[in-house]
Amino acid sequence: MTNDFKVIDEQHEGGKRAIVSYVIGFALSIILTLIPYFMVVNHMAVSKTLMFGVLLFALVQFLVQVIFFLHLSKKSRPYWNLIVFAYTILVVAILVIGSIWIMDNLNYNTMNMTPFDSNEGYIPSADR
Amino acid sequence: MTTQTLTHHKEGSWEARHNKEAKALFGFWIYIMSDVLLFGSLFATYAVLHNNVFGGPSAGELFSMPFVLTETLILLTSTFTYGLASVYAHHHNRKDLVIFWMMLTMFLGVAFLVMEVTEFVKLFGEGASWQVSGFLSSFFTLVGTHGVHVTAGVLWMGGLLVQVLRHGLTETTVGKITTLGLFWHFLDIVWIFIFTFVYLMGAI
């Protein structure tokens, strides 16, 4: 496809840069997988802290893969790609967070109905 | 096919073909976004149901963590090897290396699938099928859907491998390599969230 030596040179340069980008992305992904894994397996914090830590590592790893593997910043039409991407992330966030929120409320309001949670229908007995 | 690409190297026609590839890639990107919505709803379902074990086993009791870590590392490596295949197709025009890295990626993809099926069979053998509880139904649906996607990716890669062997690295096959790359990297990203939300958080 390329008879021009200058073009071949440029392509090789681009290729080198692309390989370096994949190697960096791969190394970061491995690190960002191993750290939370050993944090969880060795129970290195209380569970609430671990939850947030693990979630944070997943989000960083997500960004690393989007940048180094999907190359979202280098498309021919970054504008449209990014807009569709951002909108999808927004919808998924609403879907997931909204579901958890609503169902938690539902559980709270319907599951734990012991007489001690509400004062309706609870008649304190005289002998206690 | 290759000679055709060489002789038709006029500025205008190349531009037109390049534009077509870019459009196809953008269309595929939109499809992937719709797939993100599919996985988003499955993740939401899992998040809601993962505590509803109905007297059956919970996430923390079922999964073997070293096994899951191996699966994760295999899939991560496969996304890297595919990236190398894509680089050699785009920048170096090296058919032999593209075929080598794509075959390695396919092998890793198959290894991942074998491990996943092994895990499912083991769970089934222990009586933890999808009929036991809401947790297990949502688990099998989420992880199984990802597995089906990986299967489709492996089959697609096999077909593309045949095309590269037959036609070499033409404008068309290189375009297809890019498209499949988008899909394969996307599946890896979905797995990162399965690894985090299902396996790591289940083990906490």
Boltz contact constraints between the chains, C-beta under 6 A:
constraints:
  - contact:
      token1: [A, 11]
      token2: [B, 91]
      max_distance: 6.0
  - contact:
      token1: [A, 14]
      token2: [B, 91]
      max_distance: 6.0
  - contact:
      token1: [A, 15]
      token2: [B, 87]
      max_distance: 6.0
  - contact:
      token1: [A, 15]
      token2: [B, 91]
      max_distance: 6.0
  - contact:
      token1: [A, 15]
      token2: [B, 92]
      max_distance: 6.0
  - contact:
      token1: [A, 18]
      token2: [B, 87]
      max_distance: 6.0
  - contact:
      token1: [A, 19]
      token2: [B, 87]
      max_distance: 6.0
  - contact:
      token1: [A, 22]
      token2: [B, 83]
      max_distance: 6.0
  - contact:
      token1: [A, 26]
      token2: [B, 80]
      max_distance: 6.0
  - contact:
      token1: [A, 29]
      token2: [B, 76]
      max_distance: 6.0
  - contact:
      token1: [A, 33]
      token2: [B, 72]
      max_distance: 6.0
  - contact:
      token1: [A, 36]
      token2: [B, 200]
      max_distance: 6.0
  - contact:
      token1: [A, 37]
      token2: [B, 69]
      max_distance: 6.0
  - contact:
      token1: [A, 40]
      token2: [B, 200]
      max_distance: 6.0
  - contact:
      token1: [A, 40]
      token2: [B, 203]
      max_distance: 6.0
  - contact:
      token1: [A, 40]
      token2: [B, 204]
      max_distance: 6.0
  - contact:
      token1: [A, 41]
      token2: [B, 65]
      max_distance: 6.0
  - contact:
      token1: [A, 47]
      token2: [B, 204]
      max_distance: 6.0
  - contact:
      token1: [A, 50]
      token2: [B, 204]
      max_distance: 6.0
  - contact:
      token1: [A, 54]
      token2: [B, 196]
      max_distance: 6.0
  - contact:
      token1: [A, 54]
      token2: [B, 200]
      max_distance: 6.0
  - contact:
      token1: [A, 58]
      token2: [B, 196]
      max_distance: 6.0
  - contact:
      token1: [A, 61]
      token2: [B, 192]
      max_distance: 6.0
  - contact:
      token1: [A, 65]
      token2: [B, 189]
      max_distance: 6.0
  - contact:
      token1: [A, 69]
      token2: [B, 185]
      max_distance: 6.0
  - contact:
      token1: [A, 70]
      token2: [B, 185]
      max_distance: 6.0
  - contact:
      token1: [A, 76]
      token2: [B, 22]
      max_distance: 6.0
  - contact:
      token1: [A, 81]
      token2: [B, 29]
      max_distance: 6.0
  - contact:
      token1: [A, 84]
      token2: [B, 33]
      max_distance: 6.0
  - contact:
      token1: [A, 88]
      token2: [B, 33]
      max_distance: 6.0
  - contact:
      token1: [A, 88]
      token2: [B, 36]
      max_distance: 6.0
  - contact:
      token1: [A, 92]
      token2: [B, 40]
      max_distance: 6.0
  - contact:
      token1: [A, 95]
      token2: [B, 40]
      max_distance: 6.0
  - contact:
      token1: [A, 95]
      token2: [B, 44]
      max_distance: 6.0
  - contact:
      token1: [A, 96]
      token2: [B, 43]
      max_distance: 6.0
  - contact:
      token1: [A, 96]
      token2: [B, 44]
      max_distance: 6.0
  - contact:
      token1: [A, 99]
      token2: [B, 44]
      max_distance: 6.0
  - contact:
      token1: [A, 99]
      token2: [B, 48]
      max_distance: 6.0
  - contact:
      token1: [A, 100]
      token2: [B, 47]
      max_distance: 6.0
  - contact:
      token1: [A, 103]
      token2: [B, 48]
      max_distance: 6.0
